[in-house]
Amino acid sequence: MKLKSVAVVGASLAGLRAVEALRKCDYDGRLTLFGAEAELPYDRPPLSKEVMTGERAPEDVTFRDLAHFENLGVDLHLGCAVAGLDVADQTILVDEDRFHFDGLIIATGTTPRALKGADGLGGIFTLRTMRDAVAIRKAMRPGSKVVVVGAGFIGSEVASSARAAGLDVVIVEALKVPLAGAVGEEMGQACSLLHGDNGTQLRCGVGVEGFEGTKDVEAVRLTDGSIIETDVVVVGIGVKPATGWLEGSGLEIRDGVVCDQFLAAGPGIYAAGDVARWWNPLFEEEMRVEHWTNAAEQGGLAARNLVAGSKGNPSQSVPYFWSDQYGSRIQFAGRATADEVQVVSGSIDQRRFVALYRRGDRLVGALGLNRSKVLMQYLVQIGQSASWDEAVGFAQGLEIVD
Ligand SMILES: Cc1cc2nc3c(=O)[nH]c(=O)nc-3n(C[C@H](O)[C@H](O)[C@H](O)COP(=O)(O)OP(=O)(O)OC[C@H]3O[C@@H](n4cnc5c(N)ncnc54)[C@H](O)[C@@H]3O)c2cc1C
């Protein structure tokens, strides 16, 4: 069946790549992009980095200008949150009207988890949008004290940016070891050494009990009874997929929109990016990843698969992310659940190393701290299902030339 009307819901990275790919593969029907935020699609990684430090202005992180969408013939609806989906009727609910589609791409990403007790007090923020970043930056005045709740990547980057501005920063992390889920305990410990090196106080294994203050936050009460005085709190305790609008739609929702390996979630319906939970044949594993590269790739792939129908391609790339903290770059490729993790090059003490992750006799993951080029070579190896012996041998060769 020839597609005549495609709707893309979510006007960020995956949604942008989807509309661009649709036109690139010669889809010439009606194309409508809906986005809940008022801004043109923009890049999120700089929000916790250069936008937070003031090195880049918020408007500089916009991906494309309005003319780009006009040239593509995209009907752009910004500031417009889609409220529902009826799979059988092939309609989405927009401002109480039903909008018909014969192809739909869901790219609604994630929203930050909130902390109980944070409502109503000024100075407590989460960071997902450009507006959040601008508000946090404004609140971080010279001499401000900052508490970051959660030592994940975004919390750690906020801490790093606040330190760059010369502010006192304490990170409160409920886990005993930060980043244990993302890179495993041993490497989580290694990455978190950067905080101490750079004057950020890291308190692990303790939660937030509540906040003190009348109008604005004045202190954070911890579960061990201690109190930290503060002016600004940034809560970075993870995100949840933005699937509320899909409740009762008939799609399977399970911590994301459940898709097959081609990113199909239903007839003529695809999902891409942070919101998609799909079967990745490369790892023979169902996954949902919250990384930039995945959103960019899947937006394009979902569009091409929608147009190709039964002749589509599976989404089988190697998950990859990076994080910039205190002038260091952490990168991870692949999967962190492993039988063994081994530092194969450099050392944790030098804050410059590569660690490899083994499952059975296969290389499944690689973590690099300040080893950008080499890490990308391991990414390729993981994509080629390289054996553990091959990967370790490659590392030994590197040591000679490194
Ligand atoms: C501060 C920050 C720093 C980051 N840094 C890195 C990094 O260094 N490296 C890395 O790999 N990744 C990083 N990421 C993650 C990366 O930005 C995300 O993986 C990527 O943005 C996901 O793109 P997406 O299009 O799937 O979803 P999102 O970017 O979440 O976009 C979803 C869009 O859909 C909209 N939407 C939601 N519901 C509706 C609805 N019902 N109707 C219409 N629109 C809706 C939302 O408003 C949003 O604009 C970072 C993220 C943040 C927030």
The ligand as a MOL file (V3000), in Angstrom:
LIG
                    3D

  0  0  0     0  0            999 V3000
M  V30 BEGIN CTAB
M  V30 COUNTS 53 58 0 0 0
M  V30 BEGIN ATOM
M  V30 1 C 21.2370 16.8300 29.5030 0
M  V30 2 C 21.4460 15.6290 28.6300 0
M  V30 3 C 22.7310 15.2640 28.2560 0
M  V30 4 C 22.9360 14.1450 27.4600 0
M  V30 5 N 24.2100 13.7890 27.1120 0
M  V30 6 C 24.4180 12.6940 26.3600 0
M  V30 7 C 25.7380 12.3050 26.0100 0
M  V30 8 O 26.7170 12.9580 26.3670 0
M  V30 9 N 25.8950 11.1810 25.2590 0
M  V30 10 C 24.8280 10.4170 24.8440 0
M  V30 11 O 25.0260 9.3960 24.1820 0
M  V30 12 N 23.5650 10.7840 25.1520 0
M  V30 13 C 23.3330 11.8890 25.9040 0
M  V30 14 N 22.0540 12.2610 26.2270 0
M  V30 15 C 20.9390 11.4250 25.7520 0
M  V30 16 C 20.4410 11.8460 24.3660 0
M  V30 17 O 20.2890 13.2330 24.3130 0
M  V30 18 C 19.1280 11.1340 24.1080 0
M  V30 19 O 19.4300 9.7620 23.9520 0
M  V30 20 C 18.3920 11.6570 22.8790 0
M  V30 21 O 18.0000 12.9930 23.0610 0
M  V30 22 C 17.1470 10.8100 22.6120 0
M  V30 23 O 16.4610 11.3450 21.5280 0
M  V30 24 P 14.9280 10.9990 21.2800 0
M  V30 25 O 14.5590 11.7780 20.0620 0
M  V30 26 O 14.7220 9.5340 21.2970 0
M  V30 27 O 14.1370 11.5430 22.5600 0
M  V30 28 P 14.1060 12.9670 23.2650 0
M  V30 29 O 15.3360 13.7410 22.9720 0
M  V30 30 O 13.7330 12.7020 24.6860 0
M  V30 31 O 12.9040 13.7180 22.5570 0
M  V30 32 C 11.5710 13.3260 22.6610 0
M  V30 33 C 10.7200 14.5090 22.2670 0
M  V30 34 O 9.3670 14.0820 22.2210 0
M  V30 35 C 8.5510 15.0720 22.8140 0
M  V30 36 N 7.2980 14.4490 23.2790 0
M  V30 37 C 7.1170 13.6370 24.3470 0
M  V30 38 N 5.8180 13.2630 24.4360 0
M  V30 39 C 5.1810 13.8420 23.3890 0
M  V30 40 C 3.8310 13.8260 22.9290 0
M  V30 41 N 2.8760 13.1260 23.5590 0
M  V30 42 N 3.5120 14.5560 21.8200 0
M  V30 43 C 4.4710 15.2700 21.1480 0
M  V30 44 N 5.7640 15.3050 21.5490 0
M  V30 45 C 6.1100 14.5930 22.6490 0
M  V30 46 C 9.4040 15.6030 23.9480 0
M  V30 47 O 8.9450 16.8660 24.3780 0
M  V30 48 C 10.7770 15.6350 23.3000 0
M  V30 49 O 11.0140 16.8620 22.6690 0
M  V30 50 C 21.8200 13.3760 27.0280 0
M  V30 51 C 20.5190 13.7390 27.4200 0
M  V30 52 C 20.3390 14.8580 28.2100 0
M  V30 53 C 18.9380 15.2460 28.6380 0
M  V30 END ATOM
M  V30 BEGIN BOND
M  V30 1 1 1 2
M  V30 2 1 2 3
M  V30 3 2 2 52
M  V30 4 2 3 4
M  V30 5 1 4 5
M  V30 6 1 4 50
M  V30 7 2 5 6
M  V30 8 1 6 7
M  V30 9 1 6 13
M  V30 10 2 7 8
M  V30 11 1 7 9
M  V30 12 1 9 10
M  V30 13 2 10 11
M  V30 14 1 10 12
M  V30 15 2 12 13
M  V30 16 1 13 14
M  V30 17 1 14 15
M  V30 18 1 14 50
M  V30 19 1 15 16
M  V30 20 1 16 17
M  V30 21 1 16 18
M  V30 22 1 18 19
M  V30 23 1 18 20
M  V30 24 1 20 21
M  V30 25 1 20 22
M  V30 26 1 22 23
M  V30 27 1 23 24
M  V30 28 2 24 25
M  V30 29 1 24 26
M  V30 30 1 24 27
M  V30 31 1 27 28
M  V30 32 2 28 29
M  V30 33 1 28 30
M  V30 34 1 28 31
M  V30 35 1 31 32
M  V30 36 1 32 33
M  V30 37 1 33 34
M  V30 38 1 33 48
M  V30 39 1 34 35
M  V30 40 1 35 36
M  V30 41 1 35 46
M  V30 42 1 36 37
M  V30 43 1 36 45
M  V30 44 2 37 38
M  V30 45 1 38 39
M  V30 46 1 39 40
M  V30 47 2 39 45
M  V30 48 1 40 41
M  V30 49 2 40 42
M  V30 50 1 42 43
M  V30 51 2 43 44
M  V30 52 1 44 45
M  V30 53 1 46 47
M  V30 54 1 46 48
M  V30 55 1 48 49
M  V30 56 2 50 51
M  V30 57 1 51 52
M  V30 58 1 52 53
M  V30 END BOND
M  V30 END CTAB
M  END
